[in-house]
Each structure stands twice: as structure tokens, then as C-alpha cells.
Amino acid sequence: MSRTAIKNVNVFDGINEKLQENVSVIIQDNKVEDILSGEYSSEQIDEVIDAKGYTLIPGLTDCHVHIAHSRTFDDRVDQKVVQGVANAKDFLMKGFTSVRDAGGITYGLKEGIDNGIVDGPRIFPSNAFLTQTSGHADFRQSKSEFRIADRIYASGAAMTGEAWYADGVAEVLRGVRENFFLGASQIKIMAGGGVMSLSDPIDTIQFTKEEMEAAVNAAADYGTYVMAHLYTPPSIMRAVKAGVKSFEHCQLMDEECARALSDADAFIDPCPNMAKEAPPVIMNHPIRRAKQLRVSTGEKHEAELIEKYKLKLLFGTDSNGGNPEDLSHYKERWGSLEGLRSATGNVNELTKLTTYQNPYPDGEIGVIRKGAFADLLITKNNPVKDLDILSDPDNLLLIMKDGKVYKNGL
């Protein structure tokens, strides 16, 4: 058992705007043991970290990543594994001590991180995307690629296991249960058209009401929830009625959708920068570019609706390796405090939806209080006042995950 004291520090607890000033945070092994004002007993303290009056915040969570997924769609599994290892280290060293993976091959990578074999964030995995045939995660790159038999495709992209093709209630149920067998903490469904895919226009509504309800009910039977990719009002309203709890993107939502999300006490993860600006190499196809431009037209109105209805906001980048600069976009749309909460305290609330599927049940993430995991960052100045501070990893003076220090520039 080891104990560390972080002294002379101002604490943002993940929720409250007012910092706890000039306190000491006591860490026992991998959890916060206490937060003390004034002097503390130095007995049994193995290490003291002097924060020099800087700000301590919870480690960040990116709630929409694809940590081992390639946007080229045609890489082999071994290539994705290598990419995942590199991406995991990148996330951690940019201050993301946790991520929610929104689809990809993560079970081996997560196990390696949790066992200390490779460095990376905690992963809340969805595992395979659930997609209908000709849905957003139908990764076939040619009209000549087809389904040969159950789970066998004439397509390398489809054979990686990143996507589970499901048509009909029975196939949806099987896909959900297979993902839980592989350790999913929540389920990701593709409920509407997407930008990157070529076989599904943005306006398509994907999965019938019965199929969506089957996914939601099967997830509930395992104590957890469904997150859904979608953009348009018809897709959003169908998913709300089916019981989906986390809504990804939603750039074309209208006021009825915002009201429904509020009434359902649902979360929204807009990933706004992916709608606003995508890398040219990704958008070199005219269909993709046209869809990206269509989605981008609704981004500002979506932000206004999120603010008007006080929707539960999550920070997400839809990235492979961490984009902390996206925090500046959250600041621009919702202010520094709400932007910071979207990557900390709001995530703590989200994890409660996973109940016994939570892969890290022994502590809390996204907050600093007794019993929370010691996933902590010390930052220059105060990101509650100016979230732009976190857009530059050089402003992270200390990165700690699970009580272990990965960077100390103090």
C-alpha cells in the first residue's frame, strides 16, 4: 500500500465551478482517499507532489472514439491492433485517462492496458458496430462484395469483426449478446445514414422500431444502455421512442428532437468538429464531401438547442488518437465550464448507466472526491475559466492514471 499527497493545489471536482483552493489531495494506491484543507499528517506518506498553486482536475474522457479503427476501412486486423496501441498512448499523453469506444476491435487492447502491458486510457468498449445491411457500418467497398454465409463476407473490411450485420430482431439480439460476451459496457447501433459510408444517404432511417427496441431491451437485460449514430429528426425520434440513451452527432436535429431528448433524460455527444471540418484525405470522395457539407449546416443550430434545453452534453471527437483541440470548439459553443463538465462530471453520470457492465466498478471517473480513481491532471492556470488551456498538451504539468504518474513537469 502506498500513499501520495498532492499539496498546494486548487481542485476542480468535475462538477462545481468554484475550486477548492489551497488543499491537499491524499491518494492511497489508485484512489482518492481524502481532500484536506490546511496541514496534513506526513506519517505514512510515501511521496509528496507540490502542485505549486496550479489546478487539479479529473482526467478527461473522450466519449466517442474509435481507438483501433481505421477510416480507410480496409486494414487487416493486425494493422488495427498496432494502430490501437499507438493511439492509446496518444490519448493518455493528451490527458484522456478514459475513453468510450464507439465501435471497433478493442477487447485485446483494453485487456493489455488494464494489465499494464501497454499504456493507454481506460476503455469503455462497445465492440462491434451493429449495422443493418446497407447501413452506416456496412464497410463493403465494392458492389461485388457480398454475404456468402452467416458472418462470412467476400470483403476484408467486413471480416475484421468491427461490424455486426443484423437484419431482423433475431440477428440484432444475437449481435448484442455477442458484444456482451466480448465484454461490451454498452452497445453501439447505427440508426441512420452517415458521412463516411457510401451506401446510405444521410436521410435513411436504419433499423426498424422493433429492431431498435430489441437492442435496447437486450442491453437493459445486461444492465446497460444503447448509444446510437444518427443525424436527422426521423432517426432521432425513432431512437428516443425505442429507449436509446446516448445520441451521437444529431447535427440536423430540430426543436421537437431536443425537447424529446430532454424529456427522456438522454445524453447527447455531438462530436461537433467532425461535422464542421474533416480532413481532406477523408473527404476526397464527392459523395462523402456532399454529405459532410449537408451535416455541417446544422451544427450551429444543434448547439443552440443543446443550450436551450440544457441537454446532458458529452465530449466526443470521433477520432482515433485524441483531439484535445476540439475542447476549444466546445468552449466556443457552450463555454469553458460546460465544456469541461462534458469531459468530466457528466461522464461520471453516464457511467452509472452501465451498472454491473461497468468494467471499472471499484471507483468513479470524471470526479475528484473520496473513492474516485486517481485519474488526475494538473494544469497551468484554470481550465474552468479558459478551456483553451487543455487544447495544448504542453499545459498539462502532471498526468496520473490509476495512481501512476505518466508525466510530471512540475
Sequence and secondary structure as in RCSB ss.txt:
>XXXX:A:sequence
MSRTAIKNVNVFDGINEKLQENVSVIIQDNKVEDILSGEYSSEQIDEVIDAKGYTLIPGLTDCHVHIAHSRTFDD
RVDQKVVQGVANAKDFLMKGFTSVRDAGGITYGLKEGIDNGIVDGPRIFPSNAFLTQTSGHADFRQSKSEFRIAD
RIYASGAAMTGEAWYADGVAEVLRGVRENFFLGASQIKIMAGGGVMSLSDPIDTIQFTKEEMEAAVNAAADYGTY
VMAHLYTPPSIMRAVKAGVKSFEHCQLMDEECARALSDADAFIDPCPNMAKEAPPVIMNHPIRRAKQLRVSTGEK
HEAELIEKYKLKLLFGTDSNGGNPEDLSHYKERWGSLEGLRSATGNVNELTKLTTYQNPYPDGEIGVIRKGAFAD
LLITKNNPVKDLDILSDPDNLLLIMKDGKVYKNGL
>XXXX:A:secstr
  EEEEEEEEE  SS SS EEEEEEEEETTEEEEEEES    TT  EEEE TT EEEE EEEEEE TT  TTS  
 HHHHHHHHHHHHHHHHHTTEEEEEE SS  HHHHHHHHTTSS   EEE   SEEE TTSTT    STT  EEET
TEES HHHHTSSEEE  SHHHHHHHHHHHHHTT SSEEEE B  SS SSS TT B S HHHHHHHHHHHHHTT  
EEEEE SHHHHHHHHHHT  EEEE TT  HHHHHHHHHTT EEE  HHHHH   TTTT SHHHHHHHHHHHTTHH
HHHHHHHHTT EE     BSS  TTHHHHHHHHH HHHHHHHTTHHHHHHHGGGGGG S TTSBSS  STTBB  
EEEESS TTT GGGGGSGGGEEEEEETTEEEEE  
